[in-house]
């Protein structure tokens, strides 16, 4: 019975629930091509017209992009607002928060659970609370390319969109004896 309810609920949301990105754009969000908002990612609905996002951006699960800060409302009678600009080819890791008034440059990776409270320049990897650059994007990618040569890499058939089987999932786990691998 639970499985049927799950399938029906997913079908309902897929067919009848409005696309949140379409709604945000109608309210004033400026977003380029290929914006991916994964499960739970959100952009400040009440002030989305202050947010500009470039091309080829991924907001990982549970990322929050905020353009307002209501901490001043009780004491000052006003809510602080700020423009948020996210450049091109940016990945923002799971559960990160981007605060009002911040610019994230082009070709940036933000690590998971980071709090972006100040500008992040082009071409870096930044993480932490507050998020700070830790290396260049090229240094990061160079390390990951070297790692890929030593660990298993899997094709699209090993993904949900590739309809990965239970046997293939088990195979992946067996091959990742160092706990790390890569998938398309």
Secondary structure by P-SEA (a helix, b strand, c coil): caaaaaaaaaaaaacccccaaaaaaaabbbbcccccccccccccccccccbbbbcccccccbbbbbcccccccccccbbbbbbbbbbcbbbbccbbbbbcbbbbbcbbbbccccccccccccbbbbbcccbbbcccaaaaaaaaaaaaacbbbbcccccccccccaaaaaaaaaaccccccccc
